[in-house]
Amino acid sequence: MSNLLPSIEALPDRSLRLGSLEVHRVLPVRGRRMIGPWCFFDRFGPLRFEAEKAMDVGPHPHIGLQTVTWLLAGEIVHNDSLGSECLVKPGHLSLMTAGRGIAHTEETPAQNSGLLDGVQFWVALPESSRWLPPGYQCTSALPRQHYRGGEVTAILGAFDGAVSPGHQFSPGVGAEIRVEPGSGLNLPLDRSFEYGAMLVDGDITVFGAPVERNTLYYLGAGRGELGLKSAGGARMLLIGGPPFGERILMWWNFVARTADEILAARQQWENRELVGDVPRYKGPRLPAPPFIGRPIGS
Ligand code: MN
């Protein structure tokens, strides 16, 4: 069979700092706003800390999306305006469906390991689901598919028979791949999905080419398999899905369709009309930034 697929494409990333926490924003970036329904991808850490609180993000709202928090090390406490509370640890899925509106906080618990390393992804909700009531799921029981030389955890969606319990509204998949030292994996991909992959730990080659850590590689669509090899072992994150068929607008923590929707949600947050307070969080809510920047369109 002929293979006319283009080579994999390294997307540019932006580094930012949240206090002492280093953040690599790999989506959205210039030239690529989405991969399937995935519209945001941040890697934070790894960080080793002592007295300070490594993460302390006060109450802020989201609309029109799902947030997926996935830790590689350390712990975060999630609280939200539904009253949900979860101590999130590595291997746990923290999945917040914003729908028409939710507010949440994310903070390092008082009792902690002194480590923080993880990612946050956002999934855009399709038109049919974006006005649903909000929801939150926290689970430690994620299915894994085992292979000779490694394993894959289905974080959201399904991968090769492993099906995440996370509620899904936009077709697609998020998965963590582990490759054992000195091993290779040939993983099945869905040809109708476009994919992105990022090495978060160790070393790996993708289709024989070494890739850099914290760089998101766009694999495109039409591939039936993903060929990986690692000398010293690796952890890699994979996101994918059918190209999202709707144009979205992203601004601050909102995913919408029009600037008017964003302005309305911003005003409602400022007027305390969008969502209720986050119980248990002691600290001020985050004010919306002024609406002067251009929203990021897909
Ligand atoms: Mn948030």
Boltz pocket constraint, residues with backbone or C-beta under 6 A from the ligand:
constraints:
  - pocket:
      binder: B
      contacts: [[A, 60], [A, 61], [A, 62], [A, 67], [A, 104], [A, 253]]
      max_distance: 6.0
